[in-house]
Amino acid sequence: MKVKGLFITLAIIIVAAIILLFKSATWVPTGHRAVIYSPSGVKEETLGEGMKFIAPFDKAVKYPVREQNKEYKKLSAATTDGKTLDMSIDVQYYVDPSKVVNIFKRFGNADIDALENGYLRARVQDNVRQVVSKYSVIDTFGVKTDEIKGNILKKLKGNLEKQGFVVTDISLSSPKADEATQKAIDERVKANQELERAKTDKKIASANSEKKKIEAQGTAKANEIINDSLSDDVLQKQLIDKWHGDTPISIGSGNITDLTGKVGK
């Protein structure tokens, strides 16, 4: 009986050890860093990727330290002319590995999904609203889209990097407007296209006019050169060359001659 009781005790100890070992193991995915905490507080030393063992009552929160992509859909923003637009934005970012402990101290045991859908979404929404509010609705659909993107990216970098979230790039989708706003935009775009077409037609007309002017000036200059070259001797020679001998011709001061050499008055 004593031997049997010893085996039972030993088996219980082994099972307890296995359970304890299992509870102490934590897997840190590739590209992540783990912050370890317990009821007594958070540890300053973090854990890298791979299988790690921690104290039985410790827990781990894992943060991505390689680039992630998060899409935020239908972020509302008002333009300078009072139009409300819905915009979607893709944010490429990563968590600064040197600041994961500070992130935990600020946000507690919230994991990255909770942070993306809470704090990060709120910051992205706020920055998009601030930037778009400085542009008209036409600007957001036109040539200033790259400028708007650049300003949003700059603002996000400045506001989030010091918190431990490093934004590397963003992508903006085309804004979505209500029916009335879209109609006004279409009309404005059509008017701008007509204006550009009118400017182009004016340039073409001006170019054609300048071409005709240059051609006219060239013709006048050519005629001037020809007139200057027609001396009396040249004119007389041309007259003689064209004479067929059937009528008298007048040369010089009124003398009349023919090809036989007769001269008369």
C-alpha positions in Angstrom: 0.0 0.0 0.0 2.8 2.3 0.8 4.4 1.7 -2.6 1.1 2.3 -4.3 0.6 5.5 -2.5 4.1 6.6 -3.4 3.4 6.0 -7.1 0.2 7.9 -6.9 2.0 10.9 -5.3 4.8 10.7 -7.8 2.2 10.6 -10.7 0.4 13.7 -9.2 3.7 15.5 -9.0 4.6 14.7 -12.6 1.2 15.8 -13.9 1.4 19.0 -11.9 4.9 19.6 -13.2 3.7 19.1 -16.8 0.8 21.4 -16.3 3.1 24.0 -14.7 5.5 23.6 -17.5 2.7 24.0 -20.1 1.4 27.1 -18.3 4.9 28.6 -18.2 5.5 28.2 -22.0 4.6 31.1 -24.3 5.1 31.3 -28.1 6.3 34.6 -29.5 5.5 34.8 -33.3 8.1 35.8 -35.9 8.4 39.6 -36.0 7.0 40.1 -32.6 8.2 41.2 -29.2 6.6 40.1 -25.9 6.2 42.2 -22.7 5.9 40.1 -19.5 3.8 41.2 -16.6 2.3 39.8 -13.4 0.2 41.0 -10.5 3.4 42.5 -9.1 4.1 44.6 -12.1 5.7 44.7 -15.6 9.2 43.5 -16.5 11.5 45.8 -18.3 13.1 43.0 -20.2 11.2 41.8 -23.2 11.2 38.4 -25.0 12.1 37.9 -28.7 10.4 35.4 -31.1 10.3 31.7 -30.5 9.2 29.4 -27.6 9.9 31.0 -24.3 9.3 30.0 -20.7 8.1 32.4 -18.0 7.0 32.2 -14.4 3.7 30.3 -13.9 1.8 33.4 -12.9 3.3 35.7 -15.5 1.5 36.7 -18.7 2.7 38.0 -22.0 1.4 40.7 -24.4 2.9 40.5 -27.9 3.4 43.4 -30.3 4.4 43.3 -34.0 7.8 44.9 -34.5 7.8 44.3 -38.3 5.6 46.2 -40.7 1.9 45.7 -40.6 -1.0 46.9 -42.8 -4.2 48.1 -41.3 -7.2 49.3 -43.4 -9.6 51.9 -41.9 -12.8 52.3 -43.9 -15.3 55.2 -44.1 -13.5 57.8 -42.1 -15.6 60.9 -42.2 -14.0 64.3 -42.9 -15.5 67.7 -43.7 -14.0 70.0 -46.3 -13.6 73.8 -46.2 -16.8 74.2 -48.2 -18.8 72.2 -45.7 -19.0 68.9 -47.6 -18.7 65.6 -45.7 -16.7 62.9 -47.4 -16.1 59.3 -46.5 -12.5 58.1 -47.0 -10.7 54.8 -46.6 -7.0 54.6 -45.7 -4.4 51.9 -45.5 -1.8 52.5 -42.9 1.6 50.7 -43.0 3.3 50.8 -39.6 5.3 48.8 -37.0 5.8 49.0 -33.3 9.1 50.4 -32.1 10.7 47.5 -30.2 12.4 49.9 -27.8 9.0 51.3 -26.7 6.9 48.2 -26.3 7.2 48.4 -22.5 6.1 52.0 -22.5 3.1 51.0 -24.7 2.1 48.4 -22.2 2.5 50.8 -19.3 0.2 53.3 -21.1 -2.5 50.9 -22.5 -2.2 48.0 -20.1 -2.7 44.5 -21.5 -4.6 45.6 -24.6 -3.3 43.5 -27.5 -2.5 44.9 -31.0 -6.0 44.3 -32.3 -7.5 46.3 -29.5 -5.0 49.1 -30.1 -5.6 49.1 -33.9 -9.4 49.3 -33.5 -9.3 51.8 -30.6 -6.4 54.2 -30.1 -4.8 54.0 -33.6 -8.2 54.3 -35.4 -9.0 57.4 -33.3 -5.7 59.0 -34.1 -5.9 58.2 -37.8 -9.5 59.5 -37.9 -8.5 62.7 -36.2 -5.5 63.4 -38.4 -7.5 62.8 -41.6 -10.2 65.2 -40.4 -7.6 67.9 -39.5 -5.9 67.7 -42.9 -9.0 67.4 -45.1 -10.6 70.4 -43.3 -8.0 72.7 -45.0 -9.1 71.7 -48.6 -12.1 72.1 -50.7 -14.1 69.2 -52.0 -12.7 69.7 -55.5 -9.2 69.6 -54.1 -9.8 66.2 -52.6 -10.8 64.8 -56.0 -8.3 66.8 -58.0 -4.6 67.7 -58.4 -4.1 68.1 -54.6 -4.7 64.5 -53.7 -1.0 63.8 -53.4 -0.5 66.8 -51.3 -3.4 65.7 -49.0 -1.8 62.2 -48.7 1.6 63.7 -47.9 0.2 66.0 -45.2 -1.8 63.1 -43.6 1.3 60.9 -43.6 3.5 63.7 -42.1 0.9 64.3 -39.4 0.5 60.6 -38.5 4.3 60.2 -38.3 4.7 63.1 -36.0 1.8 62.1 -33.7 2.3 58.4 -33.4 6.1 57.8 -33.5 6.7 59.3 -30.1 4.0 56.9 -28.8 5.9 53.9 -30.2 4.0 53.4 -33.5 6.1 54.1 -36.5 4.1 54.9 -39.7 6.0 54.1 -42.9 3.4 54.9 -45.5 -0.3 55.3 -46.2 -2.7 54.8 -49.2 -5.8 56.8 -49.7 -8.8 55.6 -51.6 -11.0 58.0 -53.7 -13.4 59.9 -51.4 -17.1 59.0 -51.4 -19.6 61.9 -51.5 -23.4 62.0 -51.1 -25.5 62.3 -54.3 -25.9 66.1 -54.2 -22.2 66.7 -53.5 -21.2 64.2 -56.3 -23.5 66.1 -58.7 -21.9 69.4 -57.8 -18.4 67.9 -58.3 -19.3 66.5 -61.7 -20.6 69.9 -62.8 -17.5 71.6 -61.5 -15.2 69.1 -63.3 -17.2 69.5 -66.5 -16.9 73.3 -66.2 -13.1 73.0 -65.7 -12.8 70.7 -68.7 -14.7 73.2 -70.9 -12.5 76.0 -69.6 -9.4 74.1 -70.4 -10.8 73.2 -73.8 -11.5 76.9 -74.4 -8.0 77.8 -73.4 -6.6 75.2 -75.8 -8.8 76.5 -78.6 -7.6 80.0 -77.9 -4.0 78.9 -78.0 -4.5 77.1 -81.3 -6.3 80.2 -82.8 -3.5 82.4 -81.6 -0.9 80.1 -83.1 -2.7 80.0 -86.4 -3.0 83.8 -86.4 0.7 84.1 -85.7 1.5 81.7 -88.4 -0.6 83.6 -91.0 1.1 86.8 -89.9 4.5 85.4 -90.3 3.5 84.0 -93.7 2.2 87.4 -94.8 5.3 89.2 -93.6 7.4 86.7 -95.5 5.4 87.2 -98.7 5.6 91.0 -98.4 9.4 90.8 -97.8 9.7 88.6 -100.9 7.7 91.0 -103.0 9.9 93.8 -101.7 13.0 92.0 -102.7 11.6 91.2 -106.2 10.5 94.8 -106.7 13.9 96.1 -105.7 15.6 93.8 -108.2 13.5 94.9 -111.2 15.7 97.7 -112.7 14.8 99.5 -116.0 17.4 97.4 -117.8 15.9 94.2 -116.5 12.4 95.2 -117.4 13.4 96.2 -120.9 15.1 92.9 -121.4 12.1 91.0 -120.2 9.9 93.1 -122.6 12.2 92.3 -125.5 12.3 88.6 -124.6 8.5 88.5 -124.7 8.2 90.5 -128.0 7.0 88.6 -131.1 7.8 91.4 -133.6 4.2 92.0 -134.7 3.8 95.4 -132.9 6.2 98.2 -132.1 7.4 98.4 -128.5 8.4 101.5 -126.5 11.8 101.5 -124.9 13.4 104.2 -122.8 12.2 107.7 -123.6 9.7 106.7 -126.2 11.9 105.5 -129.1 10.2 102.7 -131.1 12.3 99.8 -132.4 11.9 96.4 -133.9 14.3 93.5 -134.3 15.4 94.8 -137.8 17.0 97.7 -136.1 14.7 100.5 -137.5 14.2 103.4 -135.1 11.4 105.9 -135.3 9.6 108.6 -133.3 
